[in-house]
Amino acid sequence: MDKKNALRAGALAAGTTLMMLLMSSPALALTRDDGDDPGPGLSIAETLGLYVVAPVVIFGIIAGLVMVLDKSHKHV
């Protein structure tokens, strides 16, 4: 890939990202809908556990199962 194509791809990616950010409207989240019943918020520990620790643990379990159940021949 030459420099011109790389620059074009980077500009396209940046432009697409910018347009997606501009088109999304988080301000509309301030308006409550009828029947909206949000639950209690998460603490910092609960948030870290849900979005950091749990995916790492799940990844570790899947990687461990793949390594244990690997049927390929081992080369020494």
Kinemage of the C-alpha trace (Angstrom):
@kinemage 1
@onewidth
@group {chain A} dominant
@subgroup {mainchain}
@vectorlist {calphas} color= white
{ca met a 1} P 0.000 0.000 0.000
{ca asp a 2} L 1.539 3.276 -1.023
{ca lys a 3} L 1.461 6.480 0.968
{ca lys a 4} L -1.462 7.987 -0.964
{ca asn a 5} L -3.703 4.972 -0.386
{ca ala a 6} L -2.769 4.839 3.298
{ca leu a 7} L -3.582 8.526 3.681
{ca arg a 8} L -6.896 8.029 1.884
{ca ala a 9} L -7.801 5.046 4.094
{ca gly a 10} L -6.887 6.974 7.240
{ca ala a 11} L -8.931 9.992 6.169
{ca leu a 12} L -11.900 7.766 5.359
{ca ala a 13} L -11.701 6.023 8.735
{ca ala a 14} L -11.366 9.323 10.599
{ca gly a 15} L -14.217 10.891 8.638
{ca thr a 16} L -16.493 7.921 9.222
{ca thr a 17} L -15.742 7.950 12.943
{ca leu a 18} L -16.355 11.694 13.148
{ca met a 19} L -19.665 11.415 11.297
{ca met a 20} L -20.821 8.597 13.572
{ca leu a 21} L -19.957 10.663 16.646
{ca leu a 22} L -21.742 13.715 15.292
{ca met a 23} L -24.837 11.778 14.242
{ca ser a 24} L -25.254 10.087 17.604
{ca ser a 25} L -27.069 12.322 20.023
{ca pro a 26} L -26.369 11.538 23.666
{ca ala a 27} L -28.344 14.658 24.656
{ca leu a 28} L -31.529 12.733 23.869
{ca ala a 29} L -30.659 10.371 26.710
{ca leu a 30} L -31.561 13.146 29.153
{ca thr a 31} L -35.206 12.970 28.101
{ca arg a 32} L -37.019 10.304 30.085
{ca asp a 33} L -39.460 8.014 28.310
{ca asp a 34} L -42.838 7.008 29.702
{ca gly a 35} L -42.461 3.812 31.692
{ca asp a 36} L -38.711 4.279 32.034
{ca asp a 37} L -37.594 2.639 35.261
{ca pro a 38} L -33.809 2.683 35.617
{ca gly a 39} L -32.382 0.503 38.303
{ca pro a 40} L -29.811 1.507 40.876
{ca gly a 41} L -26.383 2.489 39.532
{ca leu a 42} L -23.316 0.293 39.706
{ca ser a 43} L -20.483 0.992 42.099
{ca ile a 44} L -16.924 1.303 40.795
{ca ala a 45} L -16.104 -2.215 41.967
{ca glu a 46} L -19.193 -3.662 40.282
{ca thr a 47} L -18.421 -1.811 37.051
{ca leu a 48} L -14.813 -3.010 36.994
{ca gly a 49} L -15.915 -6.540 37.798
{ca leu a 50} L -18.526 -6.566 35.051
{ca tyr a 51} L -16.545 -4.888 32.281
{ca val a 52} L -12.934 -5.828 33.105
{ca val a 53} L -12.657 -8.864 35.373
{ca ala a 54} L -15.481 -10.950 33.897
{ca pro a 55} L -14.243 -10.713 30.256
{ca val a 56} L -10.671 -11.527 31.337
{ca val a 57} L -11.890 -14.561 33.290
{ca ile a 58} L -14.063 -15.738 30.390
{ca phe a 59} L -11.123 -15.289 27.996
{ca gly a 60} L -8.902 -17.280 30.357
{ca ile a 61} L -11.428 -20.114 30.568
{ca ile a 62} L -11.810 -20.287 26.785
{ca ala a 63} L -8.024 -20.135 26.223
{ca gly a 64} L -7.497 -22.837 28.839
{ca leu a 65} L -10.090 -25.106 27.248
{ca val a 66} L -8.535 -24.623 23.823
{ca met a 67} L -5.072 -25.478 25.158
{ca val a 68} L -6.297 -28.529 27.096
{ca leu a 69} L -8.470 -29.877 24.288
{ca asp a 70} L -5.918 -29.194 21.537
{ca lys a 71} L -5.621 -32.325 19.378
{ca ser a 72} L -2.706 -31.197 17.196
{ca his a 73} L 0.608 -33.002 17.327
{ca lys a 74} L 3.218 -31.461 19.533
{ca his a 75} L 6.531 -30.735 17.807
{ca val a 76} L 9.601 -30.926 19.970
